[in-house]
Amino acid sequence: MLVGTGYDCEQKRYLKAVADRIRALRVQQGYSQESMALMVKMDRSYYGRVERGEKNLSLLKIKQIADVLGTSPANLLNFSEES
C-alpha cells in the first residue's frame, strides 16, 4: 500500500507496474539494489522506493536505468495493464 504519496489508485497501479518491471529486469541481470543504485547515481534507499513504486521517475532517469539494464525505456514501460 502506498500511503501518503498523493497519487490516486490508477496512478499507484501504474507506478507499481513500472517498478515491478524495473525490478524484474534488474534481478534478471543479476544486479543488487545497491549496485544498481550506484550505477544510476541514486541513493540506495531512494532506489528501493523506486522499486516499490513509491517514486515517480523522470524520463531521463528512466533512460539511465534502461541503459544500465541494456534495454530501452520502451521496454521498461512494457507491462500488462492488468498488473
PDB file with one MODEL, atoms N, CA, C and O in Angstrom:
MODEL        1
ATOM      1  N   MET A   1       0.849  -1.193   0.000  1.00  0.00           N
ATOM      2  CA  MET A   1       0.000   0.000   0.000  1.00  0.00           C
ATOM      3  C   MET A   1       0.883   1.241   0.000  1.00  0.00           C
ATOM      4  O   MET A   1       1.817   1.351   0.795  1.00  0.00           O
ATOM      5  N   LEU A   2       0.588   2.145  -0.872  1.00  0.00           N
ATOM      6  CA  LEU A   2       1.349   3.388  -0.950  1.00  0.00           C
ATOM      7  C   LEU A   2       0.580   4.457  -0.205  1.00  0.00           C
ATOM      8  O   LEU A   2      -0.426   4.974  -0.692  1.00  0.00           O
ATOM      9  N   VAL A   3       1.055   4.778   0.962  1.00  0.00           N
ATOM     10  CA  VAL A   3       0.353   5.728   1.820  1.00  0.00           C
ATOM     11  C   VAL A   3       1.008   7.096   1.700  1.00  0.00           C
ATOM     12  O   VAL A   3       2.233   7.214   1.725  1.00  0.00           O
ATOM     13  N   GLY A   4       0.188   8.118   1.571  1.00  0.00           N
ATOM     14  CA  GLY A   4       0.685   9.479   1.604  1.00  0.00           C
ATOM     15  C   GLY A   4       1.451   9.928   0.379  1.00  0.00           C
ATOM     16  O   GLY A   4       2.204  10.899   0.453  1.00  0.00           O
ATOM     17  N   THR A   5       1.283   9.248  -0.749  1.00  0.00           N
ATOM     18  CA  THR A   5       2.034   9.624  -1.945  1.00  0.00           C
ATOM     19  C   THR A   5       1.352  10.731  -2.727  1.00  0.00           C
ATOM     20  O   THR A   5       1.998  11.407  -3.527  1.00  0.00           O
ATOM     21  N   GLY A   6       0.062  10.927  -2.514  1.00  0.00           N
ATOM     22  CA  GLY A   6      -0.666  11.927  -3.274  1.00  0.00           C
ATOM     23  C   GLY A   6      -1.139  11.436  -4.620  1.00  0.00           C
ATOM     24  O   GLY A   6      -1.716  12.210  -5.383  1.00  0.00           O
ATOM     25  N   TYR A   7      -0.914  10.177  -4.937  1.00  0.00           N
ATOM     26  CA  TYR A   7      -1.350   9.606  -6.202  1.00  0.00           C
ATOM     27  C   TYR A   7      -2.669   8.879  -6.025  1.00  0.00           C
ATOM     28  O   TYR A   7      -2.934   8.311  -4.966  1.00  0.00           O
ATOM     29  N   ASP A   8      -3.501   8.897  -7.069  1.00  0.00           N
ATOM     30  CA  ASP A   8      -4.751   8.141  -6.994  1.00  0.00           C
ATOM     31  C   ASP A   8      -4.461   6.667  -7.281  1.00  0.00           C
ATOM     32  O   ASP A   8      -3.334   6.307  -7.622  1.00  0.00           O
ATOM     33  N   CYS A   9      -5.473   5.823  -7.143  1.00  0.00           N
ATOM     34  CA  CYS A   9      -5.290   4.367  -7.274  1.00  0.00           C
ATOM     35  C   CYS A   9      -4.752   3.963  -8.637  1.00  0.00           C
ATOM     36  O   CYS A   9      -3.887   3.092  -8.720  1.00  0.00           O
ATOM     37  N   GLU A  10      -5.237   4.567  -9.692  1.00  0.00           N
ATOM     38  CA  GLU A  10      -4.761   4.236 -11.036  1.00  0.00           C
ATOM     39  C   GLU A  10      -3.288   4.613 -11.198  1.00  0.00           C
ATOM     40  O   GLU A  10      -2.505   3.848 -11.760  1.00  0.00           O
ATOM     41  N   GLN A  11      -2.921   5.783 -10.708  1.00  0.00           N
ATOM     42  CA  GLN A  11      -1.528   6.214 -10.789  1.00  0.00           C
ATOM     43  C   GLN A  11      -0.623   5.296  -9.975  1.00  0.00           C
ATOM     44  O   GLN A  11       0.486   4.975 -10.404  1.00  0.00           O
ATOM     45  N   LYS A  12      -1.087   4.876  -8.813  1.00  0.00           N
ATOM     46  CA  LYS A  12      -0.317   3.963  -7.974  1.00  0.00           C
ATOM     47  C   LYS A  12      -0.101   2.625  -8.676  1.00  0.00           C
ATOM     48  O   LYS A  12       0.986   2.051  -8.610  1.00  0.00           O
ATOM     49  N   ARG A  13      -1.145   2.130  -9.350  1.00  0.00           N
ATOM     50  CA  ARG A  13      -1.014   0.867 -10.089  1.00  0.00           C
ATOM     51  C   ARG A  13       0.019   0.997 -11.209  1.00  0.00           C
ATOM     52  O   ARG A  13       0.813   0.084 -11.436  1.00  0.00           O
ATOM     53  N   TYR A  14       0.006   2.128 -11.901  1.00  0.00           N
ATOM     54  CA  TYR A  14       0.962   2.363 -12.980  1.00  0.00           C
ATOM     55  C   TYR A  14       2.386   2.420 -12.425  1.00  0.00           C
ATOM     56  O   TYR A  14       3.285   1.772 -12.961  1.00  0.00           O
ATOM     57  N   LEU A  15       2.594   3.189 -11.360  1.00  0.00           N
ATOM     58  CA  LEU A  15       3.921   3.271 -10.749  1.00  0.00           C
ATOM     59  C   LEU A  15       4.405   1.887 -10.304  1.00  0.00           C
ATOM     60  O   LEU A  15       5.572   1.543 -10.491  1.00  0.00           O
ATOM     61  N   LYS A  16       3.514   1.109  -9.724  1.00  0.00           N
ATOM     62  CA  LYS A  16       3.873  -0.229  -9.246  1.00  0.00           C
ATOM     63  C   LYS A  16       4.207  -1.153 -10.409  1.00  0.00           C
ATOM     64  O   LYS A  16       5.133  -1.958 -10.305  1.00  0.00           O
ATOM     65  N   ALA A  17       3.475  -1.056 -11.509  1.00  0.00           N
ATOM     66  CA  ALA A  17       3.751  -1.897 -12.676  1.00  0.00           C
ATOM     67  C   ALA A  17       5.123  -1.571 -13.263  1.00  0.00           C
ATOM     68  O   ALA A  17       5.877  -2.477 -13.617  1.00  0.00           O
ATOM     69  N   VAL A  18       5.444  -0.298 -13.367  1.00  0.00           N
ATOM     70  CA  VAL A  18       6.759   0.106 -13.873  1.00  0.00           C
ATOM     71  C   VAL A  18       7.847  -0.357 -12.900  1.00  0.00           C
ATOM     72  O   VAL A  18       8.882  -0.871 -13.324  1.00  0.00           O
ATOM     73  N   ALA A  19       7.617  -0.178 -11.621  1.00  0.00           N
ATOM     74  CA  ALA A  19       8.577  -0.600 -10.597  1.00  0.00           C
ATOM     75  C   ALA A  19       8.832  -2.105 -10.675  1.00  0.00           C
ATOM     76  O   ALA A  19       9.976  -2.553 -10.592  1.00  0.00           O
ATOM     77  N   ASP A  20       7.766  -2.875 -10.834  1.00  0.00           N
ATOM     78  CA  ASP A  20       7.909  -4.332 -10.920  1.00  0.00           C
ATOM     79  C   ASP A  20       8.714  -4.731 -12.149  1.00  0.00           C
ATOM     80  O   ASP A  20       9.503  -5.674 -12.096  1.00  0.00           O
ATOM     81  N   ARG A  21       8.522  -4.021 -13.248  1.00  0.00           N
ATOM     82  CA  ARG A  21       9.265  -4.298 -14.474  1.00  0.00           C
ATOM     83  C   ARG A  21      10.752  -3.987 -14.267  1.00  0.00           C
ATOM     84  O   ARG A  21      11.611  -4.776 -14.661  1.00  0.00           O
ATOM     85  N   ILE A  22      11.050  -2.858 -13.660  1.00  0.00           N
ATOM     86  CA  ILE A  22      12.445  -2.497 -13.390  1.00  0.00           C
ATOM     87  C   ILE A  22      13.088  -3.544 -12.497  1.00  0.00           C
ATOM     88  O   ILE A  22      14.206  -3.989 -12.759  1.00  0.00           O
ATOM     89  N   ARG A  23      12.382  -3.938 -11.439  1.00  0.00           N
ATOM     90  CA  ARG A  23      12.925  -4.940 -10.508  1.00  0.00           C
ATOM     91  C   ARG A  23      13.193  -6.265 -11.231  1.00  0.00           C
ATOM     92  O   ARG A  23      14.253  -6.866 -11.059  1.00  0.00           O
ATOM     93  N   ALA A  24      12.232  -6.712 -12.037  1.00  0.00           N
ATOM     94  CA  ALA A  24      12.395  -7.986 -12.738  1.00  0.00           C
ATOM     95  C   ALA A  24      13.614  -7.959 -13.659  1.00  0.00           C
ATOM     96  O   ALA A  24      14.379  -8.922 -13.702  1.00  0.00           O
ATOM     97  N   LEU A  25      13.794  -6.879 -14.384  1.00  0.00           N
ATOM     98  CA  LEU A  25      14.947  -6.773 -15.282  1.00  0.00           C
ATOM     99  C   LEU A  25      16.256  -6.672 -14.503  1.00  0.00           C
ATOM    100  O   LEU A  25      17.272  -7.226 -14.922  1.00  0.00           O
ATOM    101  N   ARG A  26      16.235  -5.969 -13.374  1.00  0.00           N
ATOM    102  CA  ARG A  26      17.438  -5.872 -12.536  1.00  0.00           C
ATOM    103  C   ARG A  26      17.841  -7.254 -12.024  1.00  0.00           C
ATOM    104  O   ARG A  26      19.008  -7.640 -12.105  1.00  0.00           O
ATOM    105  N   VAL A  27      16.865  -7.991 -11.499  1.00  0.00           N
ATOM    106  CA  VAL A  27      17.134  -9.332 -10.969  1.00  0.00           C
ATOM    107  C   VAL A  27      17.622 -10.249 -12.094  1.00  0.00           C
ATOM    108  O   VAL A  27      18.547 -11.037 -11.899  1.00  0.00           O
ATOM    109  N   GLN A  28      17.004 -10.144 -13.262  1.00  0.00           N
ATOM    110  CA  GLN A  28      17.402 -10.949 -14.415  1.00  0.00           C
ATOM    111  C   GLN A  28      18.861 -10.681 -14.793  1.00  0.00           C
ATOM    112  O   GLN A  28      19.571 -11.593 -15.216  1.00  0.00           O
ATOM    113  N   GLN A  29      19.301  -9.448 -14.642  1.00  0.00           N
ATOM    114  CA  GLN A  29      20.682  -9.078 -14.952  1.00  0.00           C
ATOM    115  C   GLN A  29      21.651  -9.456 -13.826  1.00  0.00           C
ATOM    116  O   GLN A  29      22.866  -9.435 -14.018  1.00  0.00           O
ATOM    117  N   GLY A  30      21.111  -9.799 -12.659  1.00  0.00           N
ATOM    118  CA  GLY A  30      21.952 -10.219 -11.543  1.00  0.00           C
ATOM    119  C   GLY A  30      22.493  -9.084 -10.695  1.00  0.00           C
ATOM    120  O   GLY A  30      23.459  -9.274  -9.956  1.00  0.00           O
ATOM    121  N   TYR A  31      21.884  -7.897 -10.789  1.00  0.00           N
ATOM    122  CA  TYR A  31      22.332  -6.750 -10.006  1.00  0.00           C
ATOM    123  C   TYR A  31      21.586  -6.679  -8.679  1.00  0.00           C
ATOM    124  O   TYR A  31      20.396  -6.985  -8.604  1.00  0.00           O
ATOM    125  N   SER A  32      22.297  -6.274  -7.638  1.00  0.00           N
ATOM    126  CA  SER A  32      21.643  -5.981  -6.365  1.00  0.00           C
ATOM    127  C   SER A  32      21.034  -4.583  -6.453  1.00  0.00           C
ATOM    128  O   SER A  32      21.369  -3.811  -7.351  1.00  0.00           O
ATOM    129  N   GLN A  33      20.151  -4.265  -5.530  1.00  0.00           N
ATOM    130  CA  GLN A  33      19.608  -2.912  -5.483  1.00  0.00           C
ATOM    131  C   GLN A  33      20.735  -1.911  -5.241  1.00  0.00           C
ATOM    132  O   GLN A  33      20.756  -0.833  -5.835  1.00  0.00           O
ATOM    133  N   GLU A  34      21.657  -2.269  -4.376  1.00  0.00           N
ATOM    134  CA  GLU A  34      22.753  -1.361  -4.051  1.00  0.00           C
ATOM    135  C   GLU A  34      23.632  -1.080  -5.269  1.00  0.00           C
ATOM    136  O   GLU A  34      23.977   0.072  -5.534  1.00  0.00           O
ATOM    137  N   SER A  35      23.994  -2.127  -6.007  1.00  0.00           N
ATOM    138  CA  SER A  35      24.843  -1.909  -7.180  1.00  0.00           C
ATOM    139  C   SER A  35      24.093  -1.135  -8.257  1.00  0.00           C
ATOM    140  O   SER A  35      24.675  -0.294  -8.942  1.00  0.00           O
ATOM    141  N   MET A  36      22.822  -1.414  -8.403  1.00  0.00           N
ATOM    142  CA  MET A  36      22.006  -0.690  -9.382  1.00  0.00           C
ATOM    143  C   MET A  36      21.940   0.788  -9.011  1.00  0.00           C
ATOM    144  O   MET A  36      22.096   1.655  -9.871  1.00  0.00           O
ATOM    145  N   ALA A  37      21.712   1.069  -7.757  1.00  0.00           N
ATOM    146  CA  ALA A  37      21.641   2.462  -7.294  1.00  0.00           C
ATOM    147  C   ALA A  37      22.951   3.193  -7.583  1.00  0.00           C
ATOM    148  O   ALA A  37      22.935   4.343  -8.021  1.00  0.00           O
ATOM    149  N   LEU A  38      24.068   2.542  -7.344  1.00  0.00           N
ATOM    150  CA  LEU A  38      25.368   3.159  -7.623  1.00  0.00           C
ATOM    151  C   LEU A  38      25.528   3.448  -9.112  1.00  0.00           C
ATOM    152  O   LEU A  38      26.011   4.515  -9.492  1.00  0.00           O
ATOM    153  N   MET A  39      25.126   2.504  -9.951  1.00  0.00           N
ATOM    154  CA  MET A  39      25.293   2.668 -11.395  1.00  0.00           C
ATOM    155  C   MET A  39      24.422   3.785 -11.968  1.00  0.00           C
ATOM    156  O   MET A  39      24.793   4.418 -12.956  1.00  0.00           O
ATOM    157  N   VAL A  40      23.260   4.029 -11.347  1.00  0.00           N
ATOM    158  CA  VAL A  40      22.375   5.096 -11.849  1.00  0.00           C
ATOM    159  C   VAL A  40      22.484   6.364 -11.009  1.00  0.00           C
ATOM    160  O   VAL A  40      21.678   7.286 -11.141  1.00  0.00           O
ATOM    161  N   LYS A  41      23.505   6.393 -10.136  1.00  0.00           N
ATOM    162  CA  LYS A  41      23.800   7.569  -9.312  1.00  0.00           C
ATOM    163  C   LYS A  41      22.589   8.022  -8.492  1.00  0.00           C
ATOM    164  O   LYS A  41      22.157   9.174  -8.542  1.00  0.00           O
ATOM    165  N   MET A  42      22.071   7.057  -7.740  1.00  0.00           N
ATOM    166  CA  MET A  42      20.881   7.281  -6.928  1.00  0.00           C
ATOM    167  C   MET A  42      21.159   6.713  -5.537  1.00  0.00           C
ATOM    168  O   MET A  42      21.811   5.677  -5.413  1.00  0.00           O
ATOM    169  N   ASP A  43      20.682   7.366  -4.515  1.00  0.00           N
ATOM    170  CA  ASP A  43      20.789   6.838  -3.160  1.00  0.00           C
ATOM    171  C   ASP A  43      20.109   5.473  -3.097  1.00  0.00           C
ATOM    172  O   ASP A  43      19.041   5.282  -3.678  1.00  0.00           O
ATOM    173  N   ARG A  44      20.728   4.520  -2.388  1.00  0.00           N
ATOM    174  CA  ARG A  44      20.189   3.163  -2.325  1.00  0.00           C
ATOM    175  C   ARG A  44      18.772   3.116  -1.765  1.00  0.00           C
ATOM    176  O   ARG A  44      17.925   2.389  -2.282  1.00  0.00           O
ATOM    177  N   SER A  45      18.511   3.885  -0.716  1.00  0.00           N
ATOM    178  CA  SER A  45      17.165   3.861  -0.134  1.00  0.00           C
ATOM    179  C   SER A  45      16.145   4.482  -1.094  1.00  0.00           C
ATOM    180  O   SER A  45      15.003   4.027  -1.163  1.00  0.00           O
ATOM    181  N   TYR A  46      16.552   5.513  -1.829  1.00  0.00           N
ATOM    182  CA  TYR A  46      15.665   6.120  -2.828  1.00  0.00           C
ATOM    183  C   TYR A  46      15.381   5.101  -3.931  1.00  0.00           C
ATOM    184  O   TYR A  46      14.243   4.962  -4.380  1.00  0.00           O
ATOM    185  N   TYR A  47      16.428   4.388  -4.365  1.00  0.00           N
ATOM    186  CA  TYR A  47      16.237   3.377  -5.406  1.00  0.00           C
ATOM    187  C   TYR A  47      15.272   2.286  -4.925  1.00  0.00           C
ATOM    188  O   TYR A  47      14.440   1.806  -5.695  1.00  0.00           O
ATOM    189  N   GLY A  48      15.382   1.907  -3.675  1.00  0.00           N
ATOM    190  CA  GLY A  48      14.438   0.922  -3.121  1.00  0.00           C
ATOM    191  C   GLY A  48      13.002   1.415  -3.212  1.00  0.00           C
ATOM    192  O   GLY A  48      12.088   0.642  -3.500  1.00  0.00           O
ATOM    193  N   ARG A  49      12.809   2.700  -2.965  1.00  0.00           N
ATOM    194  CA  ARG A  49      11.469   3.286  -3.070  1.00  0.00           C
ATOM    195  C   ARG A  49      10.989   3.285  -4.521  1.00  0.00           C
ATOM    196  O   ARG A  49       9.795   3.140  -4.783  1.00  0.00           O
ATOM    197  N   VAL A  50      11.914   3.445  -5.455  1.00  0.00           N
ATOM    198  CA  VAL A  50      11.559   3.355  -6.880  1.00  0.00           C
ATOM    199  C   VAL A  50      11.005   1.968  -7.173  1.00  0.00           C
ATOM    200  O   VAL A  50       9.962   1.832  -7.812  1.00  0.00           O
ATOM    201  N   GLU A  51      11.705   0.941  -6.706  1.00  0.00           N
ATOM    202  CA  GLU A  51      11.282  -0.439  -6.975  1.00  0.00           C
ATOM    203  C   GLU A  51      10.027  -0.846  -6.202  1.00  0.00           C
ATOM    204  O   GLU A  51       9.415  -1.868  -6.513  1.00  0.00           O
ATOM    205  N   ARG A  52       9.649  -0.074  -5.222  1.00  0.00           N
ATOM    206  CA  ARG A  52       8.382  -0.333  -4.527  1.00  0.00           C
ATOM    207  C   ARG A  52       7.241   0.480  -5.139  1.00  0.00           C
ATOM    208  O   ARG A  52       6.102   0.383  -4.684  1.00  0.00           O
ATOM    209  N   GLY A  53       7.534   1.272  -6.155  1.00  0.00           N
ATOM    210  CA  GLY A  53       6.509   2.076  -6.807  1.00  0.00           C
ATOM    211  C   GLY A  53       6.130   3.314  -6.024  1.00  0.00           C
ATOM    212  O   GLY A  53       5.037   3.853  -6.197  1.00  0.00           O
ATOM    213  N   GLU A  54       7.024   3.766  -5.166  1.00  0.00           N
ATOM    214  CA  GLU A  54       6.744   4.929  -4.326  1.00  0.00           C
ATOM    215  C   GLU A  54       7.280   6.227  -4.911  1.00  0.00           C
ATOM    216  O   GLU A  54       6.986   7.306  -4.395  1.00  0.00           O
ATOM    217  N   LYS A  55       8.065   6.136  -5.985  1.00  0.00           N
ATOM    218  CA  LYS A  55       8.660   7.321  -6.600  1.00  0.00           C
ATOM    219  C   LYS A  55       8.281   7.400  -8.067  1.00  0.00           C
ATOM    220  O   LYS A  55       8.230   6.388  -8.766  1.00  0.00           O
ATOM    221  N   ASN A  56       8.019   8.607  -8.521  1.00  0.00           N
ATOM    222  CA  ASN A  56       7.680   8.880  -9.914  1.00  0.00           C
ATOM    223  C   ASN A  56       8.954   9.357 -10.602  1.00  0.00           C
ATOM    224  O   ASN A  56       9.391  10.490 -10.398  1.00  0.00           O
ATOM    225  N   LEU A  57       9.545   8.494 -11.414  1.00  0.00           N
ATOM    226  CA  LEU A  57      10.823   8.795 -12.051  1.00  0.00           C
ATOM    227  C   LEU A  57      10.680   9.766 -13.214  1.00  0.00           C
ATOM    228  O   LEU A  57       9.662   9.787 -13.906  1.00  0.00           O
ATOM    229  N   SER A  58      11.716  10.566 -13.413  1.00  0.00           N
ATOM    230  CA  SER A  58      11.769  11.432 -14.591  1.00  0.00           C
ATOM    231  C   SER A  58      12.100  10.580 -15.815  1.00  0.00           C
ATOM    232  O   SER A  58      12.623   9.472 -15.693  1.00  0.00           O
ATOM    233  N   LEU A  59      11.795  11.102 -16.968  1.00  0.00           N
ATOM    234  CA  LEU A  59      12.101  10.416 -18.216  1.00  0.00           C
ATOM    235  C   LEU A  59      13.603  10.162 -18.350  1.00  0.00           C
ATOM    236  O   LEU A  59      14.016   9.096 -18.806  1.00  0.00           O
ATOM    237  N   LEU A  60      14.407  11.128 -17.956  1.00  0.00           N
ATOM    238  CA  LEU A  60      15.853  10.963 -18.057  1.00  0.00           C
ATOM    239  C   LEU A  60      16.366   9.870 -17.125  1.00  0.00           C
ATOM    240  O   LEU A  60      17.295   9.145 -17.479  1.00  0.00           O
ATOM    241  N   LYS A  61      15.778   9.743 -15.949  1.00  0.00           N
ATOM    242  CA  LYS A  61      16.191   8.681 -15.023  1.00  0.00           C
ATOM    243  C   LYS A  61      15.745   7.318 -15.562  1.00  0.00           C
ATOM    244  O   LYS A  61      16.471   6.333 -15.419  1.00  0.00           O
ATOM    245  N   ILE A  62      14.568   7.251 -16.175  1.00  0.00           N
ATOM    246  CA  ILE A  62      14.121   6.003 -16.807  1.00  0.00           C
ATOM    247  C   ILE A  62      15.106   5.605 -17.902  1.00  0.00           C
ATOM    248  O   ILE A  62      15.458   4.432 -18.025  1.00  0.00           O
ATOM    249  N   LYS A  63      15.547   6.570 -18.693  1.00  0.00           N
ATOM    250  CA  LYS A  63      16.523   6.308 -19.758  1.00  0.00           C
ATOM    251  C   LYS A  63      17.832   5.806 -19.160  1.00  0.00           C
ATOM    252  O   LYS A  63      18.427   4.866 -19.689  1.00  0.00           O
ATOM    253  N   GLN A  64      18.284   6.402 -18.087  1.00  0.00           N
ATOM    254  CA  GLN A  64      19.533   5.991 -17.441  1.00  0.00           C
ATOM    255  C   GLN A  64      19.415   4.559 -16.906  1.00  0.00           C
ATOM    256  O   GLN A  64      20.336   3.760 -17.077  1.00  0.00           O
ATOM    257  N   ILE A  65      18.308   4.234 -16.270  1.00  0.00           N
ATOM    258  CA  ILE A  65      18.085   2.874 -15.758  1.00  0.00           C
ATOM    259  C   ILE A  65      18.054   1.880 -16.922  1.00  0.00           C
ATOM    260  O   ILE A  65      18.653   0.808 -16.842  1.00  0.00           O
ATOM    261  N   ALA A  66      17.361   2.236 -17.991  1.00  0.00           N
ATOM    262  CA  ALA A  66      17.286   1.363 -19.167  1.00  0.00           C
ATOM    263  C   ALA A  66      18.678   1.105 -19.740  1.00  0.00           C
ATOM    264  O   ALA A  66      19.007  -0.028 -20.093  1.00  0.00           O
ATOM    265  N   ASP A  67      19.491   2.152 -19.830  1.00  0.00           N
ATOM    266  CA  ASP A  67      20.846   1.997 -20.361  1.00  0.00           C
ATOM    267  C   ASP A  67      21.654   1.013 -19.523  1.00  0.00           C
ATOM    268  O   ASP A  67      22.338   0.149 -20.071  1.00  0.00           O
ATOM    269  N   VAL A  68      21.580   1.137 -18.205  1.00  0.00           N
ATOM    270  CA  VAL A  68      22.317   0.234 -17.319  1.00  0.00           C
ATOM    271  C   VAL A  68      21.830  -1.203 -17.489  1.00  0.00           C
ATOM    272  O   VAL A  68      22.625  -2.142 -17.435  1.00  0.00           O
ATOM    273  N   LEU A  69      20.533  -1.372 -17.693  1.00  0.00           N
ATOM    274  CA  LEU A  69      19.959  -2.712 -17.843  1.00  0.00           C
ATOM    275  C   LEU A  69      20.084  -3.246 -19.266  1.00  0.00           C
ATOM    276  O   LEU A  69      19.671  -4.371 -19.546  1.00  0.00           O
ATOM    277  N   GLY A  70      20.652  -2.440 -20.167  1.00  0.00           N
ATOM    278  CA  GLY A  70      20.851  -2.893 -21.543  1.00  0.00           C
ATOM    279  C   GLY A  70      19.562  -3.044 -22.318  1.00  0.00           C
ATOM    280  O   GLY A  70      19.426  -3.934 -23.158  1.00  0.00           O
ATOM    281  N   THR A  71      18.619  -2.168 -22.029  1.00  0.00           N
ATOM    282  CA  THR A  71      17.320  -2.231 -22.693  1.00  0.00           C
ATOM    283  C   THR A  71      16.901  -0.821 -23.087  1.00  0.00           C
ATOM    284  O   THR A  71      17.674   0.125 -22.940  1.00  0.00           O
ATOM    285  N   SER A  72      15.698  -0.682 -23.578  1.00  0.00           N
ATOM    286  CA  SER A  72      15.184   0.628 -23.970  1.00  0.00           C
ATOM    287  C   SER A  72      14.184   1.125 -22.932  1.00  0.00           C
ATOM    288  O   SER A  72      13.608   0.327 -22.193  1.00  0.00           O
ATOM    289  N   PRO A  73      13.976   2.439 -22.873  1.00  0.00           N
ATOM    290  CA  PRO A  73      12.921   2.953 -21.996  1.00  0.00           C
ATOM    291  C   PRO A  73      11.563   2.326 -22.328  1.00  0.00           C
ATOM    292  O   PRO A  73      10.771   2.044 -21.430  1.00  0.00           O
ATOM    293  N   ALA A  74      11.301   2.113 -23.607  1.00  0.00           N
ATOM    294  CA  ALA A  74      10.028   1.489 -24.009  1.00  0.00           C
ATOM    295  C   ALA A  74       9.874   0.108 -23.386  1.00  0.00           C
ATOM    296  O   ALA A  74       8.777  -0.265 -22.971  1.00  0.00           O
ATOM    297  N   ASN A  75      10.957  -0.649 -23.317  1.00  0.00           N
ATOM    298  CA  ASN A  75      10.890  -1.979 -22.717  1.00  0.00           C
ATOM    299  C   ASN A  75      10.624  -1.895 -21.213  1.00  0.00           C
ATOM    300  O   ASN A  75       9.914  -2.735 -20.659  1.00  0.00           O
ATOM    301  N   LEU A  76      11.188  -0.890 -20.557  1.00  0.00           N
ATOM    302  CA  LEU A  76      10.903  -0.719 -19.122  1.00  0.00           C
ATOM    303  C   LEU A  76       9.426  -0.422 -18.894  1.00  0.00           C
ATOM    304  O   LEU A  76       8.855  -0.818 -17.878  1.00  0.00           O
ATOM    305  N   LEU A  77       8.823   0.267 -19.830  1.00  0.00           N
ATOM    306  CA  LEU A  77       7.421   0.668 -19.689  1.00  0.00           C
ATOM    307  C   LEU A  77       6.468  -0.344 -20.311  1.00  0.00           C
ATOM    308  O   LEU A  77       5.261  -0.106 -20.360  1.00  0.00           O
ATOM    309  N   ASN A  78       6.996  -1.472 -20.786  1.00  0.00           N
ATOM    310  CA  ASN A  78       6.186  -2.515 -21.409  1.00  0.00           C
ATOM    311  C   ASN A  78       5.701  -3.485 -20.331  1.00  0.00           C
ATOM    312  O   ASN A  78       6.450  -4.349 -19.875  1.00  0.00           O
ATOM    313  N   PHE A  79       4.452  -3.332 -19.938  1.00  0.00           N
ATOM    314  CA  PHE A  79       3.876  -4.193 -18.913  1.00  0.00           C
ATOM    315  C   PHE A  79       2.403  -4.368 -19.199  1.00  0.00           C
ATOM    316  O   PHE A  79       1.809  -3.599 -19.955  1.00  0.00           O
ATOM    317  N   SER A  80       1.827  -5.365 -18.602  1.00  0.00           N
ATOM    318  CA  SER A  80       0.404  -5.642 -18.765  1.00  0.00           C
ATOM    319  C   SER A  80      -0.421  -4.640 -17.990  1.00  0.00           C
ATOM    320  O   SER A  80      -0.091  -4.317 -16.849  1.00  0.00           O
ATOM    321  N   GLU A  81      -1.476  -4.149 -18.583  1.00  0.00           N
ATOM    322  CA  GLU A  81      -2.379  -3.221 -17.889  1.00  0.00           C
ATOM    323  C   GLU A  81      -3.043  -3.891 -16.690  1.00  0.00           C
ATOM    324  O   GLU A  81      -3.528  -3.199 -15.794  1.00  0.00           O
ATOM    325  N   GLU A  82      -3.074  -5.213 -16.654  1.00  0.00           N
ATOM    326  CA  GLU A  82      -3.683  -5.926 -15.523  1.00  0.00           C
ATOM    327  C   GLU A  82      -2.747  -6.024 -14.341  1.00  0.00           C
ATOM    328  O   GLU A  82      -3.157  -6.505 -13.285  1.00  0.00           O
ATOM    329  N   SER A  83      -1.492  -5.583 -14.477  1.00  0.00           N
ATOM    330  CA  SER A  83      -0.509  -5.681 -13.377  1.00  0.00           C
ATOM    331  C   SER A  83      -0.951  -4.922 -12.171  1.00  0.00           C
ATOM    332  O   SER A  83      -0.246  -4.900 -11.162  1.00  0.00           O
TER     333      SER A  83
ENDMDL
END
